[in-house]
């Protein structure tokens, strides 16, 4: 999967910044329309983390933040596995 520099959810454009000195795998800053990802992660970890943060943005825009962190984690792992098992990810 190619991690984009930006993506659109609803009427908003979110920007993706990959940082070397991040204390966590990824983080969504919904108020400033930004996702941060740790740059030096294994490919699969980075891709799943990206999906996780995208689900945070979808939750914010479409679900008024109703999903809890554990639910977002389950969805991101499930979605990543679906994409991987069905060869939707670029090799």
C-alpha positions in Angstrom: 0.0 0.0 0.0 1.3 3.4 -0.9 0.9 5.8 2.1 -0.3 9.1 0.6 0.8 12.6 1.5 -2.9 13.5 1.9 -6.4 12.0 1.6 -10.0 13.2 1.7 -12.7 12.2 4.2 -15.9 14.0 3.7 -15.3 17.7 3.1 -11.8 17.6 4.7 -8.3 17.0 3.4 -6.0 15.4 5.9 -2.3 15.5 5.6 0.1 12.6 6.4 3.4 13.3 8.0 5.9 10.6 8.6 8.3 11.4 11.4 11.4 9.7 12.7 11.1 10.8 16.4 7.5 9.9 17.1 6.8 8.3 20.6 4.0 6.1 19.2 3.2 4.3 16.0 0.7 6.9 14.8 -1.5 9.7 15.8 -4.5 11.5 14.4 -4.8 15.3 15.1 -8.4 15.8 14.1 -8.5 19.5 14.9 -5.6 20.3 12.5 -6.4 17.7 9.9 -3.2 15.8 10.2 -2.1 12.2 10.7 1.4 11.4 11.9 3.1 8.1 11.4 6.4 6.8 12.7 8.6 6.5 9.6 10.8 3.6 10.6 8.2 0.9 11.0 7.9 -2.5 9.3 5.8 -2.2 6.2 2.8 -4.2 7.5 2.8 -2.3 10.8 2.9 1.1 9.0 0.1 0.1 6.7 -2.2 -1.1 9.5 -1.3 2.0 11.6 -2.2 4.2 8.6 -5.6 2.4 8.3 -6.1 2.8 12.1 -5.6 6.6 11.9 -7.8 6.9 8.9 -10.6 5.1 10.8 -10.1 7.7 13.5 -10.8 10.4 11.0 -13.9 8.6 9.6 -15.1 8.1 13.1 -14.7 11.8 13.8 -16.4 13.0 10.5 -19.2 10.4 10.2 -19.8 8.9 13.6 -19.3 11.9 15.9 -16.5 10.1 17.7 -18.8 7.3 18.9 -16.3 4.5 18.3 -14.0 3.7 21.1 -10.2 3.0 20.7 -10.7 -0.8 21.0 -13.3 -0.8 18.3 -11.1 1.3 16.0 -8.3 -1.2 16.6 -10.4 -4.2 15.8 -11.7 -2.5 12.6 -8.2 -1.5 11.4 -6.8 -5.0 11.9 -9.8 -6.6 10.3 -9.7 -4.2 7.3 -6.0 -4.7 6.9 -6.3 -8.4 7.0 -9.2 -8.2 4.4 -7.1 -6.1 2.1 -4.0 -8.4 2.5 -5.9 -11.7 2.1 -7.6 -10.5 -1.1 -4.5 -9.1 -2.7 -5.8 -5.5 -2.7 -2.4 -4.2 -1.4 0.4 -3.4 -3.8 3.3 -5.7 -3.4 
